[in-house]
Amino acid sequence: MPGMLLPLARLRDPLPGFPLAIGVTLFWLGLIVLLPLSTLMARSAGEGWAHFAGAAFNPRALASYRLTFGTALLAAAVNALFGLLVTWVLVRYSFPGKRLFGAMIDLPFALPTAVAGIALTTLYADTGLLGAPLAAHGIRVAYTPLGIFVALLFIGLPFIVRTLEPVLAEVSSEQEEAALTLGATRWQTFRRIILPTLFPALATGFALAFARGAGEYGSVIFIAGNMPYKSEISPLLIVTRLEEYDYAGAAAIATVMLAVSFVLLLLLNLLQRWQRGRSS
């Protein structure tokens, strides 16, 4: 009997090395992520609740939150739609220049954000190649909230495409063919068979694009205009407070951004989990 209990106990144990692996993981996570964030929250609370509320919820800060998170959500939603289309073309079709096309999608990953901001500003300024004809029709892009939206579209697209691409590549065409054989239209096949499979990856890409957009600074400040209450993003307001030596005020704004981003990402993760449970 003792000889039989040992193998059974081993079967119930976690994978070999689990205690050491989880210990190192928690230590590294605490050192790299939790410690800086806890320091940020402690710094923002150092001056008391009245100072925190005054710095984090004054009209200028609230305007920057609306612009930052609203534009990031809108850009991520648009990127989710067109990113799905781009991924479909990359995975399902073969055409000349496909590798070059795929490499172009990764450019926002490799390109310094300041370079992207300068390029977009030059292109969409009132005298730029695209900005001039748009300005002639009364549409100004550079130095407006629309310019921020364009910049976030540029940096967010790769997150959608590269998250969806491996999942779409693994989707079997047999189910699609069976649905078409049974009389389903292509739209019904996509909506009822393909989209539920892609949804968790699409939600993940959306969350990554939103998180990147909410915290983006380099590519936005050149094209935004940076006018308080109009085109001033929250990361820029944090930098402004730091330049004014208002470290507690900068930490308060950063804490609010952290809290909002965390809640939105948590909701997206819960939505993914619900979708997986519904599909299984």
MODELLER restraints for C-alpha pairs under 7 A, 6 or more apart:
rsr = mdl.restraints
at = mdl.atoms
rsr.add(forms.Gaussian(group=physical.xy_distance, feature=features.Distance(at['CA:40:A'], at['CA:251:A']), mean=5.98, stdev=0.5))
rsr.add(forms.Gaussian(group=physical.xy_distance, feature=features.Distance(at['CA:40:A'], at['CA:255:A']), mean=6.96, stdev=0.5))
rsr.add(forms.Gaussian(group=physical.xy_distance, feature=features.Distance(at['CA:41:A'], at['CA:255:A']), mean=6.12, stdev=0.5))
rsr.add(forms.Gaussian(group=physical.xy_distance, feature=features.Distance(at['CA:43:A'], at['CA:248:A']), mean=6.08, stdev=0.5))
rsr.add(forms.Gaussian(group=physical.xy_distance, feature=features.Distance(at['CA:43:A'], at['CA:251:A']), mean=6.39, stdev=0.5))
rsr.add(forms.Gaussian(group=physical.xy_distance, feature=features.Distance(at['CA:44:A'], at['CA:52:A']), mean=6.46, stdev=0.5))
rsr.add(forms.Gaussian(group=physical.xy_distance, feature=features.Distance(at['CA:44:A'], at['CA:248:A']), mean=4.93, stdev=0.5))
rsr.add(forms.Gaussian(group=physical.xy_distance, feature=features.Distance(at['CA:44:A'], at['CA:249:A']), mean=6.87, stdev=0.5))
rsr.add(forms.Gaussian(group=physical.xy_distance, feature=features.Distance(at['CA:44:A'], at['CA:251:A']), mean=4.77, stdev=0.5))
rsr.add(forms.Gaussian(group=physical.xy_distance, feature=features.Distance(at['CA:44:A'], at['CA:252:A']), mean=4.70, stdev=0.5))
rsr.add(forms.Gaussian(group=physical.xy_distance, feature=features.Distance(at['CA:45:A'], at['CA:52:A']), mean=6.46, stdev=0.5))
rsr.add(forms.Gaussian(group=physical.xy_distance, feature=features.Distance(at['CA:47:A'], at['CA:248:A']), mean=6.90, stdev=0.5))
rsr.add(forms.Gaussian(group=physical.xy_distance, feature=features.Distance(at['CA:52:A'], at['CA:249:A']), mean=6.81, stdev=0.5))
rsr.add(forms.Gaussian(group=physical.xy_distance, feature=features.Distance(at['CA:52:A'], at['CA:252:A']), mean=5.70, stdev=0.5))
rsr.add(forms.Gaussian(group=physical.xy_distance, feature=features.Distance(at['CA:55:A'], at['CA:249:A']), mean=5.04, stdev=0.5))
rsr.add(forms.Gaussian(group=physical.xy_distance, feature=features.Distance(at['CA:55:A'], at['CA:252:A']), mean=6.38, stdev=0.5))
rsr.add(forms.Gaussian(group=physical.xy_distance, feature=features.Distance(at['CA:55:A'], at['CA:253:A']), mean=6.93, stdev=0.5))
rsr.add(forms.Gaussian(group=physical.xy_distance, feature=features.Distance(at['CA:56:A'], at['CA:249:A']), mean=6.95, stdev=0.5))
rsr.add(forms.Gaussian(group=physical.xy_distance, feature=features.Distance(at['CA:56:A'], at['CA:252:A']), mean=5.33, stdev=0.5))
rsr.add(forms.Gaussian(group=physical.xy_distance, feature=features.Distance(at['CA:56:A'], at['CA:253:A']), mean=4.87, stdev=0.5))
rsr.add(forms.Gaussian(group=physical.xy_distance, feature=features.Distance(at['CA:56:A'], at['CA:256:A']), mean=6.93, stdev=0.5))
rsr.add(forms.Gaussian(group=physical.xy_distance, feature=features.Distance(at['CA:60:A'], at['CA:228:A']), mean=6.63, stdev=0.5))
rsr.add(forms.Gaussian(group=physical.xy_distance, feature=features.Distance(at['CA:60:A'], at['CA:229:A']), mean=5.76, stdev=0.5))
rsr.add(forms.Gaussian(group=physical.xy_distance, feature=features.Distance(at['CA:63:A'], at['CA:229:A']), mean=5.36, stdev=0.5))
rsr.add(forms.Gaussian(group=physical.xy_distance, feature=features.Distance(at['CA:64:A'], at['CA:229:A']), mean=6.76, stdev=0.5))
rsr.add(forms.Gaussian(group=physical.xy_distance, feature=features.Distance(at['CA:64:A'], at['CA:232:A']), mean=5.72, stdev=0.5))
rsr.add(forms.Gaussian(group=physical.xy_distance, feature=features.Distance(at['CA:64:A'], at['CA:233:A']), mean=4.90, stdev=0.5))
rsr.add(forms.Gaussian(group=physical.xy_distance, feature=features.Distance(at['CA:64:A'], at['CA:234:A']), mean=4.96, stdev=0.5))
rsr.add(forms.Gaussian(group=physical.xy_distance, feature=features.Distance(at['CA:65:A'], at['CA:234:A']), mean=5.99, stdev=0.5))
rsr.add(forms.Gaussian(group=physical.xy_distance, feature=features.Distance(at['CA:67:A'], at['CA:233:A']), mean=6.34, stdev=0.5))
rsr.add(forms.Gaussian(group=physical.xy_distance, feature=features.Distance(at['CA:68:A'], at['CA:214:A']), mean=5.77, stdev=0.5))
rsr.add(forms.Gaussian(group=physical.xy_distance, feature=features.Distance(at['CA:68:A'], at['CA:233:A']), mean=5.32, stdev=0.5))
rsr.add(forms.Gaussian(group=physical.xy_distance, feature=features.Distance(at['CA:68:A'], at['CA:234:A']), mean=6.21, stdev=0.5))
rsr.add(forms.Gaussian(group=physical.xy_distance, feature=features.Distance(at['CA:69:A'], at['CA:214:A']), mean=5.80, stdev=0.5))
rsr.add(forms.Gaussian(group=physical.xy_distance, feature=features.Distance(at['CA:71:A'], at['CA:149:A']), mean=5.82, stdev=0.5))
rsr.add(forms.Gaussian(group=physical.xy_distance, feature=features.Distance(at['CA:72:A'], at['CA:152:A']), mean=6.77, stdev=0.5))
rsr.add(forms.Gaussian(group=physical.xy_distance, feature=features.Distance(at['CA:72:A'], at['CA:210:A']), mean=5.31, stdev=0.5))
rsr.add(forms.Gaussian(group=physical.xy_distance, feature=features.Distance(at['CA:72:A'], at['CA:213:A']), mean=4.96, stdev=0.5))
rsr.add(forms.Gaussian(group=physical.xy_distance, feature=features.Distance(at['CA:72:A'], at['CA:214:A']), mean=5.44, stdev=0.5))
rsr.add(forms.Gaussian(group=physical.xy_distance, feature=features.Distance(at['CA:73:A'], at['CA:210:A']), mean=5.82, stdev=0.5))
rsr.add(forms.Gaussian(group=physical.xy_distance, feature=features.Distance(at['CA:75:A'], at['CA:149:A']), mean=6.04, stdev=0.5))
rsr.add(forms.Gaussian(group=physical.xy_distance, feature=features.Distance(at['CA:75:A'], at['CA:152:A']), mean=6.00, stdev=0.5))
rsr.add(forms.Gaussian(group=physical.xy_distance, feature=features.Distance(at['CA:75:A'], at['CA:153:A']), mean=5.42, stdev=0.5))
rsr.add(forms.Gaussian(group=physical.xy_distance, feature=features.Distance(at['CA:76:A'], at['CA:156:A']), mean=6.68, stdev=0.5))
rsr.add(forms.Gaussian(group=physical.xy_distance, feature=features.Distance(at['CA:76:A'], at['CA:206:A']), mean=5.58, stdev=0.5))
rsr.add(forms.Gaussian(group=physical.xy_distance, feature=features.Distance(at['CA:76:A'], at['CA:209:A']), mean=5.49, stdev=0.5))
rsr.add(forms.Gaussian(group=physical.xy_distance, feature=features.Distance(at['CA:76:A'], at['CA:210:A']), mean=5.36, stdev=0.5))
rsr.add(forms.Gaussian(group=physical.xy_distance, feature=features.Distance(at['CA:77:A'], at['CA:206:A']), mean=6.91, stdev=0.5))
rsr.add(forms.Gaussian(group=physical.xy_distance, feature=features.Distance(at['CA:79:A'], at['CA:153:A']), mean=6.38, stdev=0.5))
rsr.add(forms.Gaussian(group=physical.xy_distance, feature=features.Distance(at['CA:79:A'], at['CA:156:A']), mean=6.74, stdev=0.5))
rsr.add(forms.Gaussian(group=physical.xy_distance, feature=features.Distance(at['CA:79:A'], at['CA:157:A']), mean=5.50, stdev=0.5))
rsr.add(forms.Gaussian(group=physical.xy_distance, feature=features.Distance(at['CA:79:A'], at['CA:160:A']), mean=6.91, stdev=0.5))
rsr.add(forms.Gaussian(group=physical.xy_distance, feature=features.Distance(at['CA:80:A'], at['CA:160:A']), mean=6.10, stdev=0.5))
rsr.add(forms.Gaussian(group=physical.xy_distance, feature=features.Distance(at['CA:80:A'], at['CA:202:A']), mean=6.88, stdev=0.5))
rsr.add(forms.Gaussian(group=physical.xy_distance, feature=features.Distance(at['CA:80:A'], at['CA:206:A']), mean=6.12, stdev=0.5))
rsr.add(forms.Gaussian(group=physical.xy_distance, feature=features.Distance(at['CA:83:A'], at['CA:157:A']), mean=6.08, stdev=0.5))
rsr.add(forms.Gaussian(group=physical.xy_distance, feature=features.Distance(at['CA:83:A'], at['CA:160:A']), mean=5.56, stdev=0.5))
rsr.add(forms.Gaussian(group=physical.xy_distance, feature=features.Distance(at['CA:83:A'], at['CA:161:A']), mean=5.36, stdev=0.5))
rsr.add(forms.Gaussian(group=physical.xy_distance, feature=features.Distance(at['CA:84:A'], at['CA:161:A']), mean=6.77, stdev=0.5))
rsr.add(forms.Gaussian(group=physical.xy_distance, feature=features.Distance(at['CA:87:A'], at['CA:161:A']), mean=5.42, stdev=0.5))
rsr.add(forms.Gaussian(group=physical.xy_distance, feature=features.Distance(at['CA:87:A'], at['CA:164:A']), mean=6.75, stdev=0.5))
rsr.add(forms.Gaussian(group=physical.xy_distance, feature=features.Distance(at['CA:87:A'], at['CA:165:A']), mean=5.81, stdev=0.5))
rsr.add(forms.Gaussian(group=physical.xy_distance, feature=features.Distance(at['CA:91:A'], at['CA:165:A']), mean=6.81, stdev=0.5))
rsr.add(forms.Gaussian(group=physical.xy_distance, feature=features.Distance(at['CA:91:A'], at['CA:169:A']), mean=6.13, stdev=0.5))
rsr.add(forms.Gaussian(group=physical.xy_distance, feature=features.Distance(at['CA:105:A'], at['CA:158:A']), mean=5.76, stdev=0.5))
rsr.add(forms.Gaussian(group=physical.xy_distance, feature=features.Distance(at['CA:106:A'], at['CA:158:A']), mean=5.95, stdev=0.5))
rsr.add(forms.Gaussian(group=physical.xy_distance, feature=features.Distance(at['CA:108:A'], at['CA:154:A']), mean=6.84, stdev=0.5))
rsr.add(forms.Gaussian(group=physical.xy_distance, feature=features.Distance(at['CA:108:A'], at['CA:155:A']), mean=5.36, stdev=0.5))
rsr.add(forms.Gaussian(group=physical.xy_distance, feature=features.Distance(at['CA:113:A'], at['CA:218:A']), mean=4.87, stdev=0.5))
rsr.add(forms.Gaussian(group=physical.xy_distance, feature=features.Distance(at['CA:113:A'], at['CA:219:A']), mean=4.65, stdev=0.5))
rsr.add(forms.Gaussian(group=physical.xy_distance, feature=features.Distance(at['CA:114:A'], at['CA:218:A']), mean=4.80, stdev=0.5))
rsr.add(forms.Gaussian(group=physical.xy_distance, feature=features.Distance(at['CA:114:A'], at['CA:219:A']), mean=5.14, stdev=0.5))
rsr.add(forms.Gaussian(group=physical.xy_distance, feature=features.Distance(at['CA:116:A'], at['CA:219:A']), mean=5.47, stdev=0.5))
rsr.add(forms.Gaussian(group=physical.xy_distance, feature=features.Distance(at['CA:117:A'], at['CA:218:A']), mean=6.60, stdev=0.5))
rsr.add(forms.Gaussian(group=physical.xy_distance, feature=features.Distance(at['CA:117:A'], at['CA:219:A']), mean=3.77, stdev=0.5))
rsr.add(forms.Gaussian(group=physical.xy_distance, feature=features.Distance(at['CA:117:A'], at['CA:220:A']), mean=5.95, stdev=0.5))
rsr.add(forms.Gaussian(group=physical.xy_distance, feature=features.Distance(at['CA:117:A'], at['CA:222:A']), mean=5.41, stdev=0.5))
rsr.add(forms.Gaussian(group=physical.xy_distance, feature=features.Distance(at['CA:117:A'], at['CA:223:A']), mean=6.29, stdev=0.5))
rsr.add(forms.Gaussian(group=physical.xy_distance, feature=features.Distance(at['CA:118:A'], at['CA:222:A']), mean=6.17, stdev=0.5))
rsr.add(forms.Gaussian(group=physical.xy_distance, feature=features.Distance(at['CA:120:A'], at['CA:223:A']), mean=7.00, stdev=0.5))
rsr.add(forms.Gaussian(group=physical.xy_distance, feature=features.Distance(at['CA:121:A'], at['CA:142:A']), mean=5.91, stdev=0.5))
rsr.add(forms.Gaussian(group=physical.xy_distance, feature=features.Distance(at['CA:121:A'], at['CA:222:A']), mean=6.45, stdev=0.5))
rsr.add(forms.Gaussian(group=physical.xy_distance, feature=features.Distance(at['CA:121:A'], at['CA:223:A']), mean=5.04, stdev=0.5))
rsr.add(forms.Gaussian(group=physical.xy_distance, feature=features.Distance(at['CA:122:A'], at['CA:128:A']), mean=5.67, stdev=0.5))
rsr.add(forms.Gaussian(group=physical.xy_distance, feature=features.Distance(at['CA:123:A'], at['CA:129:A']), mean=5.43, stdev=0.5))
rsr.add(forms.Gaussian(group=physical.xy_distance, feature=features.Distance(at['CA:123:A'], at['CA:130:A']), mean=5.80, stdev=0.5))
rsr.add(forms.Gaussian(group=physical.xy_distance, feature=features.Distance(at['CA:123:A'], at['CA:131:A']), mean=6.29, stdev=0.5))
rsr.add(forms.Gaussian(group=physical.xy_distance, feature=features.Distance(at['CA:124:A'], at['CA:130:A']), mean=5.41, stdev=0.5))
rsr.add(forms.Gaussian(group=physical.xy_distance, feature=features.Distance(at['CA:124:A'], at['CA:131:A']), mean=3.93, stdev=0.5))
rsr.add(forms.Gaussian(group=physical.xy_distance, feature=features.Distance(at['CA:124:A'], at['CA:141:A']), mean=5.94, stdev=0.5))
rsr.add(forms.Gaussian(group=physical.xy_distance, feature=features.Distance(at['CA:124:A'], at['CA:142:A']), mean=5.50, stdev=0.5))
rsr.add(forms.Gaussian(group=physical.xy_distance, feature=features.Distance(at['CA:125:A'], at['CA:131:A']), mean=4.90, stdev=0.5))
rsr.add(forms.Gaussian(group=physical.xy_distance, feature=features.Distance(at['CA:125:A'], at['CA:132:A']), mean=6.98, stdev=0.5))
rsr.add(forms.Gaussian(group=physical.xy_distance, feature=features.Distance(at['CA:125:A'], at['CA:141:A']), mean=6.91, stdev=0.5))
rsr.add(forms.Gaussian(group=physical.xy_distance, feature=features.Distance(at['CA:125:A'], at['CA:142:A']), mean=5.07, stdev=0.5))
rsr.add(forms.Gaussian(group=physical.xy_distance, feature=features.Distance(at['CA:126:A'], at['CA:132:A']), mean=4.73, stdev=0.5))
rsr.add(forms.Gaussian(group=physical.xy_distance, feature=features.Distance(at['CA:126:A'], at['CA:135:A']), mean=5.81, stdev=0.5))
rsr.add(forms.Gaussian(group=physical.xy_distance, feature=features.Distance(at['CA:126:A'], at['CA:140:A']), mean=6.98, stdev=0.5))
rsr.add(forms.Gaussian(group=physical.xy_distance, feature=features.Distance(at['CA:131:A'], at['CA:141:A']), mean=6.73, stdev=0.5))
rsr.add(forms.Gaussian(group=physical.xy_distance, feature=features.Distance(at['CA:134:A'], at['CA:140:A']), mean=6.57, stdev=0.5))
rsr.add(forms.Gaussian(group=physical.xy_distance, feature=features.Distance(at['CA:141:A'], at['CA:147:A']), mean=4.76, stdev=0.5))
rsr.add(forms.Gaussian(group=physical.xy_distance, feature=features.Distance(at['CA:142:A'], at['CA:223:A']), mean=5.12, stdev=0.5))
rsr.add(forms.Gaussian(group=physical.xy_distance, feature=features.Distance(at['CA:142:A'], at['CA:224:A']), mean=6.54, stdev=0.5))
rsr.add(forms.Gaussian(group=physical.xy_distance, feature=features.Distance(at['CA:143:A'], at['CA:223:A']), mean=5.14, stdev=0.5))
rsr.add(forms.Gaussian(group=physical.xy_distance, feature=features.Distance(at['CA:143:A'], at['CA:224:A']), mean=4.44, stdev=0.5))
rsr.add(forms.Gaussian(group=physical.xy_distance, feature=features.Distance(at['CA:143:A'], at['CA:225:A']), mean=3.79, stdev=0.5))
rsr.add(forms.Gaussian(group=physical.xy_distance, feature=features.Distance(at['CA:144:A'], at['CA:224:A']), mean=5.49, stdev=0.5))
rsr.add(forms.Gaussian(group=physical.xy_distance, feature=features.Distance(at['CA:144:A'], at['CA:225:A']), mean=6.07, stdev=0.5))
rsr.add(forms.Gaussian(group=physical.xy_distance, feature=features.Distance(at['CA:144:A'], at['CA:231:A']), mean=5.94, stdev=0.5))
rsr.add(forms.Gaussian(group=physical.xy_distance, feature=features.Distance(at['CA:145:A'], at['CA:224:A']), mean=6.28, stdev=0.5))
rsr.add(forms.Gaussian(group=physical.xy_distance, feature=features.Distance(at['CA:145:A'], at['CA:231:A']), mean=5.40, stdev=0.5))
rsr.add(forms.Gaussian(group=physical.xy_distance, feature=features.Distance(at['CA:147:A'], at['CA:223:A']), mean=5.64, stdev=0.5))
rsr.add(forms.Gaussian(group=physical.xy_distance, feature=features.Distance(at['CA:147:A'], at['CA:224:A']), mean=5.78, stdev=0.5))
rsr.add(forms.Gaussian(group=physical.xy_distance, feature=features.Distance(at['CA:148:A'], at['CA:220:A']), mean=5.74, stdev=0.5))
rsr.add(forms.Gaussian(group=physical.xy_distance, feature=features.Distance(at['CA:148:A'], at['CA:223:A']), mean=6.60, stdev=0.5))
rsr.add(forms.Gaussian(group=physical.xy_distance, feature=features.Distance(at['CA:148:A'], at['CA:224:A']), mean=5.48, stdev=0.5))
rsr.add(forms.Gaussian(group=physical.xy_distance, feature=features.Distance(at['CA:151:A'], at['CA:219:A']), mean=6.37, stdev=0.5))
rsr.add(forms.Gaussian(group=physical.xy_distance, feature=features.Distance(at['CA:151:A'], at['CA:220:A']), mean=6.09, stdev=0.5))
rsr.add(forms.Gaussian(group=physical.xy_distance, feature=features.Distance(at['CA:152:A'], at['CA:213:A']), mean=5.58, stdev=0.5))
rsr.add(forms.Gaussian(group=physical.xy_distance, feature=features.Distance(at['CA:156:A'], at['CA:209:A']), mean=4.68, stdev=0.5))
rsr.add(forms.Gaussian(group=physical.xy_distance, feature=features.Distance(at['CA:156:A'], at['CA:213:A']), mean=6.87, stdev=0.5))
rsr.add(forms.Gaussian(group=physical.xy_distance, feature=features.Distance(at['CA:159:A'], at['CA:205:A']), mean=5.34, stdev=0.5))
rsr.add(forms.Gaussian(group=physical.xy_distance, feature=features.Distance(at['CA:159:A'], at['CA:208:A']), mean=6.28, stdev=0.5))
rsr.add(forms.Gaussian(group=physical.xy_distance, feature=features.Distance(at['CA:159:A'], at['CA:209:A']), mean=5.76, stdev=0.5))
rsr.add(forms.Gaussian(group=physical.xy_distance, feature=features.Distance(at['CA:160:A'], at['CA:202:A']), mean=6.68, stdev=0.5))
rsr.add(forms.Gaussian(group=physical.xy_distance, feature=features.Distance(at['CA:160:A'], at['CA:205:A']), mean=4.35, stdev=0.5))
rsr.add(forms.Gaussian(group=physical.xy_distance, feature=features.Distance(at['CA:160:A'], at['CA:206:A']), mean=6.34, stdev=0.5))
rsr.add(forms.Gaussian(group=physical.xy_distance, feature=features.Distance(at['CA:163:A'], at['CA:201:A']), mean=6.02, stdev=0.5))
rsr.add(forms.Gaussian(group=physical.xy_distance, feature=features.Distance(at['CA:163:A'], at['CA:205:A']), mean=5.57, stdev=0.5))
rsr.add(forms.Gaussian(group=physical.xy_distance, feature=features.Distance(at['CA:164:A'], at['CA:201:A']), mean=5.62, stdev=0.5))
rsr.add(forms.Gaussian(group=physical.xy_distance, feature=features.Distance(at['CA:164:A'], at['CA:202:A']), mean=6.16, stdev=0.5))
rsr.add(forms.Gaussian(group=physical.xy_distance, feature=features.Distance(at['CA:167:A'], at['CA:198:A']), mean=6.70, stdev=0.5))
rsr.add(forms.Gaussian(group=physical.xy_distance, feature=features.Distance(at['CA:168:A'], at['CA:198:A']), mean=6.81, stdev=0.5))
rsr.add(forms.Gaussian(group=physical.xy_distance, feature=features.Distance(at['CA:176:A'], at['CA:189:A']), mean=6.19, stdev=0.5))
rsr.add(forms.Gaussian(group=physical.xy_distance, feature=features.Distance(at['CA:179:A'], at['CA:189:A']), mean=6.31, stdev=0.5))
rsr.add(forms.Gaussian(group=physical.xy_distance, feature=features.Distance(at['CA:200:A'], at['CA:272:A']), mean=5.17, stdev=0.5))
rsr.add(forms.Gaussian(group=physical.xy_distance, feature=features.Distance(at['CA:203:A'], at['CA:268:A']), mean=6.77, stdev=0.5))
rsr.add(forms.Gaussian(group=physical.xy_distance, feature=features.Distance(at['CA:203:A'], at['CA:272:A']), mean=6.72, stdev=0.5))
rsr.add(forms.Gaussian(group=physical.xy_distance, feature=features.Distance(at['CA:207:A'], at['CA:265:A']), mean=6.26, stdev=0.5))
rsr.add(forms.Gaussian(group=physical.xy_distance, feature=features.Distance(at['CA:207:A'], at['CA:268:A']), mean=6.92, stdev=0.5))
rsr.add(forms.Gaussian(group=physical.xy_distance, feature=features.Distance(at['CA:211:A'], at['CA:261:A']), mean=6.90, stdev=0.5))
rsr.add(forms.Gaussian(group=physical.xy_distance, feature=features.Distance(at['CA:215:A'], at['CA:235:A']), mean=6.57, stdev=0.5))
rsr.add(forms.Gaussian(group=physical.xy_distance, feature=features.Distance(at['CA:217:A'], at['CA:235:A']), mean=6.20, stdev=0.5))
rsr.add(forms.Gaussian(group=physical.xy_distance, feature=features.Distance(at['CA:217:A'], at['CA:236:A']), mean=6.94, stdev=0.5))
rsr.add(forms.Gaussian(group=physical.xy_distance, feature=features.Distance(at['CA:224:A'], at['CA:231:A']), mean=5.71, stdev=0.5))
rsr.add(forms.Gaussian(group=physical.xy_distance, feature=features.Distance(at['CA:225:A'], at['CA:231:A']), mean=5.97, stdev=0.5))
rsr.add(forms.Gaussian(group=physical.xy_distance, feature=features.Distance(at['CA:226:A'], at['CA:232:A']), mean=4.37, stdev=0.5))
rsr.add(forms.Gaussian(group=physical.xy_distance, feature=features.Distance(at['CA:238:A'], at['CA:250:A']), mean=4.75, stdev=0.5))
rsr.add(forms.Gaussian(group=physical.xy_distance, feature=features.Distance(at['CA:238:A'], at['CA:253:A']), mean=6.62, stdev=0.5))
rsr.add(forms.Gaussian(group=physical.xy_distance, feature=features.Distance(at['CA:238:A'], at['CA:254:A']), mean=6.99, stdev=0.5))
rsr.add(forms.Gaussian(group=physical.xy_distance, feature=features.Distance(at['CA:241:A'], at['CA:247:A']), mean=6.74, stdev=0.5))
rsr.add(forms.Gaussian(group=physical.xy_distance, feature=features.Distance(at['CA:241:A'], at['CA:249:A']), mean=6.49, stdev=0.5))
rsr.add(forms.Gaussian(group=physical.xy_distance, feature=features.Distance(at['CA:241:A'], at['CA:250:A']), mean=5.31, stdev=0.5))
rsr.add(forms.Gaussian(group=physical.xy_distance, feature=features.Distance(at['CA:242:A'], at['CA:250:A']), mean=6.14, stdev=0.5))
